[in-house]
């Protein structure tokens, strides 16, 4: 049984939003709460759901940043998160 089989409805909602974040863009946990209709107080739960998602290649959790644009926790490394965001920005600007 994989994590998808035991995930909550809340996690599924968060992951669905993650899968729709366009390449080269970011959003905050607060943005996700707005998109799924959760109260602002749920931002930590959103962060936990993002952290429990599939690897970066499947769900772009690196595109979720903290309020004010700062990098925040990532199950992988913050350095890797920054590298991926930089790569996407470079590709977006070159297009």
N, C-alpha and C positions, 0 to 999 in steps of 0.2 A: 504494500500500500504506500503510495507517495503522499506528499504534503497536500496535493490538490484534493485528495479524497477526504481529508479531515479538516479542511479549512472552513472557516465560518463564512456566513453570508457577508458580513462586514469586510472580511479580507477579500472576498471575491469582488465586491464592489470597488475596493481600492485598487485591486490588480487590474480590473477592467479599465479604470481611468489611466493607470500606468501604461497600458498597452496602446492608449490613444494619444500619448504625448508626442507631438511631432519631433522628428530629428532636429537637433540643434536648438531646441527650446527647453525651458525649465518651468517648473511650477513648485509651489510650496505645499506643505501638508495642509495649511489653511485653505489653499485653492482646492485641494482634493476634498476637504470636508464640505466646501461649498458645492462641488460637483455632485457629491453623493447625498447631499441634504442632511449631513450630520451636523451636530452642534460644534461650534468652534472649540469647545472643551475636548473634543475628540482628536485633537492634533497628535497627541502622544500615541493614541491607538492607531492612527494612520501611520505614524512612524514605525510602530511595531509591525504593522501589516506589510509595509514596504520592506522592512528588514527580513520578513519571513517569505518574501517572494522568490521566485525562481531566479537563477543566475542572470546577470546583466544582459546576456545575449538574447534571452527570452523576454524579460521584462526590464525596461530601461530605468531601474530604480535610481541610477546615477543622476537622472534628470530632476529628482526631487531635492530641492535645496531649502535651507532655512529661511525664515523671514529676514528681510534685509539683504538677501542674496548670499549669505554666508554658507559655506559647506557645512553640512551636519552629518552625523553618524551614518555610517554605511557598513553593512555586513562585510563588505570588502574593504579596501583601504581608501582613505580620503585622497591619498595621492593618485590612486587609480581613477577615482571618481573625477578628479580635476583633469587628468589626462584625457579621459573620454569626452568631457565637456569641451576641452580645448580643441580636440580633434573634430568634433561635430561643428564647432563654431568656425574653424578653418574651412571645412568643406562647405558649410552654408554660405560663407562669404565668397568663396571661389565660384559658387554656382551662379 
